[in-house]
């Protein structure tokens, strides 16, 4: 009997024996718009069929995160035209987002630039459980939907590092780590307690997923934004706290962190994460080298160079995919195949389907 998607990913997360490697992907909205013109199917409501169903991916995103802005439900439009929009959010951040391009918004300005502002204006909003922040019904329906499809169910969203970047800004955050580490530590502790309170309430009201995927980008093209020792002191103790809480509820935890994060591998392992993604090749993250370093201690997700997919060179795509899958098989790695970030609108529908055909012909251990 063939293993279900749910059992394959659960086995890979927990280090159990499975027959094959896993499959997941992140596909841009703009890519889907292109693919619709190339024959991608629509559902009965006229929307694109969910990729997890159409491509038989192994993951099903069930929503499940909650409103984490200190000042909830606040959004002020500061300036707007046909190309972009500038807004101020509940973190006090001024952000510019392009309307026709995918990607993270440009960080323009931040209000939360001192411990005094944090303590007076923002911290008090995060100290108690607020059920209004939860989207219980959406999470419940998401879990039910993907369980019915026998997919591995997960909730996903940012955590403390990404929230700091979005609240303080990179410069203030990194300077604060040096000049006022107790402020940074307090920010992380308050937010970690806030997350655990709200996850407890969400699990009780909507049910539990099989996994949590937290998205905290700690690196850029040249490496980590700050030293491993600073991360070990100020950030990773709170990762450990969240991971321990999730494990106590039988839930696996995936860390998504873009950029060059190789120096943080020992910290990631020690924190107890069950999986790591997306292993960005342009930032020096070689999935085979990572597999050699981590052994069977953690599942690895991604690492297939998006630039190869974007090239449209099918011979190269096949060669590199088979080399990667063979290496992971040889090393006995707990591996889930994916691009090293996302499928952009430079990739045709037919070429992506071809890549999946190559994967499925070579996915078995």
Order of alpha helices (4+ residues) and beta strands (2+ residues): alpha-beta-alpha-alpha-beta-beta-beta-beta-beta-alpha-beta-alpha-alpha-alpha-beta-beta-beta-alpha-alpha-beta-alpha-beta-alpha-beta-alpha-alpha-beta-alpha
